[in-house]
Amino acid sequence: MSVHDLRGPVDPRVDRFFDLPPVDVRELKVARSVGQRLWDQSVVRKTVILLLLVVAWEVVARVQNNPLMLPSAMETASALWHGLASGVLLARVSASLSVLLKGFALGAFLALALTTLAVSTRIGRDLLTTLTSMFSPLPAIALLPLALLWFGLGEASLIFVLVHSVLWAMAINIHAGFQGVSETLRMAGRNYGLKGLRYVAFILIPAALPALLAGLKIGWAFAWRTLIAAELVFGASSGKGGLGWYIFQNRNELYTDNVFAGLVVVIVIGLLVENIIFDSVERLTVKRWGMVR
């Protein structure tokens, strides 16, 4: 059926517009250079930023010319290589990550359990708001002296402060995500007869997954920062000596290049967890499902 059959006589100019031949969309695509396509990749842009920071560090260190105060990037890289080759740095990283994963996992579990109780009962909601108001402003590192008194010198004291640093931040974030679930999804869950843990597992957690992942990110950052600070302030309080203890010990011995090597490892681990683990989980879940951009 032609345009004239649908709309009757039309202006010849409009008629010519509708009679234009189809255009291949591929012909409209502008050829882009390899550099432009590479620059569209987030990892390339981030790598360029890191390289610029390293170059600036090297320039400032050479201008200052005081390795005791600020070793150059090359000196730090050499110290990092020797620390990894000797196995000392790897042992310290392994000790820190072992304690960190235990405290983080326990804190995340308790945060989810407390938040589940808060959305299920009124007393649970009051309990969550009261506890978070009391303990969220309290720095985790301030509890380490008490933890050492209660649990002694070992992993238990560090795990205690790690749980404190993770629990309240994650609980607040997860609870906010649960509260943001639409009433339509809530009613759908109730119509299917979902209650208690099944309601949380099948309705609230999937709908609030972006907030839950954000809570995991915040909890990880708080836990990693707390662990390094605890080892820096209180030394080998875990009984083994982790990455913070490595930095603390080399600072006392004035091996500033080793101190910077330890700090670089702290930064690299944070970047790897953020850009590989968490980004991969987001890409396979909430971004793939269209929940976030």
N, C-alpha and C positions, 0 to 999 in steps of 0.2 A: 504494500500500500504506500503510495507516494505522499508527499507533504500536502499536495493540492487536495487529495482525497480527504485528509484529516482537517485541514483548516480553510480550504477554499482558496481563491486567488490571493496571492500575496505579492508584495513588492518584488520586482525582478532581482533587486540586489539581495534581498533576503533569500530568494529562491536559489540564487547562485551560491549563497553561503551554505545552504543545506546540501547542495549538490557537490560540494568539495570532495575530492577523493580522500579515503582514509589515510592517516599519517602513521607511519611506523614509529612507535614511541622510542625505539632504540636509536633512531636517528637524532632524537632530541637530546640524548645524553652527551654531555660535553666531555671530551677526552681529558683525563686528569693524569698528571705526572705521577711517577712512583713516589716522589717525595711527599706530594699532597696526600696520597693514600696512606703512607706510613704515618704522617702527622695526625691522621684521624684516629690512630690507635692510642688509647689511653696509656698503655705501658710505655710507648715510645716517648710521649710527652713527659711522663714521670721520670723516665731514665735521663732525659735531657736536663731536667731540673736537678736531679741528684748529681749529675756530672758537673753542672755549673757550681753547685755548692762545694763540691770537692775541689774544683779549681780555685774558687775564692778562698777556701781554707788553706790550700797550698801557698797561694800568693801572700796571704796575711802572715802565715807562719814564717815564710822566708824573709819577709820585710822585718818582722819582729826579731828573728834570729835568736830565739831563746827557747831551746828544746825543753828545758825544765818547766817552763810556763805553758808553752803551746808547741808540741811536736808537730811536724808537718804531716801531711797525708801519707807521704811515702814512708816516713818513719813509723807511723801508726800501722800502715799496711805490713811493714816488715815485722813489727812486734806481733801483729795478729797472726801472721804466717808461722812464726816461731811458736806462739802459744798453741796453735792448732796442731802443728807438726809434733810437738812434744806430748800432746795429749792432755796437758794440764787444763787448758781452756775448755776442751770438750768435756772433761770430767766435771768441771764447775757448772757448765751449762746443763749437763745431764742431771746434776743434783738439784739445781734450781727448778728445772722443768718438771721433775718428778714431784716435788713438793707443790708446785703451782697447779698441776693437773688435779691432784687430790683435793686441794682446797677449792679450786674452781668448780669441780664436779659436785662436791658436797654443797657448796654455796648455791649453785644453780638448782640443784634438787630441792633444797630447803625453800628457795625463793618460789619455785613453782608450786610446792606443796602449800606454802603459806598463802599464796595468791589464790589457789584453788579453794582453800577454806574461806577466803575473803569473799569470793563471788558466790559461795554456796550458802553462807549463813551470815546473819547480821552481826553476831558476836565475833565471827571471823573477820569481818570487815572492820569492826571497831578495834580488834586486836592488831590488825595490820597497820591501820592508820596511827594507832598509839605507839607501836614499836618503832615504826619508821620515823615518827616525829622525835622519838627519844634517841635512837641510835644512829640514824642517818647522818646527823651533823658531827658525830663523834669520830675523829680520825682513827683509822684502824691501828696505826703505828703506836698510838697512845695506850692501846690495850696490851702491847707486847710485854711490858714489865709484869703485868698481872698474869699473862699467859705463861711466862717463864716461872712465876711463882707457883701457879697451879699445876702446870704440866711438866715443868722441868726443862732442861736443855735438850731439845730434840725436835723432830718434825712436828709433833703435836702442837707445840706452841705457835709455830708458823702457820700451820693449817687453821688454827683457831682465828688468828687475825686475818687470814685470807678469806675465810668464810664470812667474817664480819664485813670486809671490804666489798665482797660480791653480793651478799644476801640482800641488803637494803636497796642498793641501786637497781638490781635486777627486779626485785619485788615491785618497786614503784613503777618501773617501765612496763612490766608485764601486766600489772593491774590496770594501768592507763590504757593499754591495748585491749584488754578484756572489756573495759568500760566503753570503748569506742566501737564495739561490734554492733552492727545495725539491729534494730528491733525486729526487722523482717527475718533475719537469720535466727534470732532468739526464738521467735514464735514458731518458725519451721522446726527447730529442734524440739520444742515442747510438744508440738503436734505429733511428732514421731515418738513421743514418750520418753525422750532422753532426759535423764536426771543425773545429778551428782557427777561422778568421774566421767561417765559416758558423755554427758552434756559438755563438759570441759574438753574432753579429748576429741570429740567429733564436730563440735560447733565453735567453741571459743578459740582453741589453739590454732586451727587452720585459718580462721578469720583474722586472728591477731598475730599471725606469723611475722609480719614485718616488725611489729613492736617487740616481739619475742627475740628476733635476731638482733635488733638494736640493743635490747637489754643484755644479750650475750656479749656483744661488742663492748659495751660499757663495763660490764662485769670483768671481762678479760683485761681491759686496760687498767682498771682499778687494782685487780689482783696482781698483775705484772709489776705495776708501780709500787704497790705495797711490799711485795716480796723483796725487790731490789733495795728499797729503803730500809727494810728491817735488817737485811744482811749488812748493809752499809753501816747502820747505827750500832747494831748489837753483834756484829761479826758473825762467827760461825755458830749462830744460835740453832741451826738445824742439826748440828752435830757433825756435819760433813763439810760444810763450806761451799756455798754456791757462787754464782756469778757476782753478786754484790760483795761477798767476802773477797773474791779475787780483786775487785776494784779497790776495796778498802785496804787490803794487804799491800798492794803495789803503790798505793798512795803513801802509806807509811814508809815504804822503802824508796820513795822518790823516783819510781819507774813510771814517769808520766806517760810514756808511749804505751806501756801496758794498760794504764788506766784508760787511755783513749781507745785502745783496742777492746777493752771490756765494754765501754760505752757503745762502741760501734756494733758489737754483738747484740747488745740490748736493743738498739735501734733496728738492726736487721731482723731479729726475731719478731719484733713488733710489726714490721712491714710485711714479712712473710705471712704471718697469721692473718693480718688485715686484708692483704691483696690476693692471697691464694686461697686460704681456707674459707674465710667469711665471704669473700666475693664469689667463690665457686658455689657455696651453698645458696647465696642469694640468686645467682644466675640460674641454678637448677630448680629453684623453687619460686620465690615471689616474683622475680622478673619474668621467668618463663610463663607463669600463670597470669601475668598482667596486673599484679597487685601493686607494683611500684614501677617507676620508669628506670 
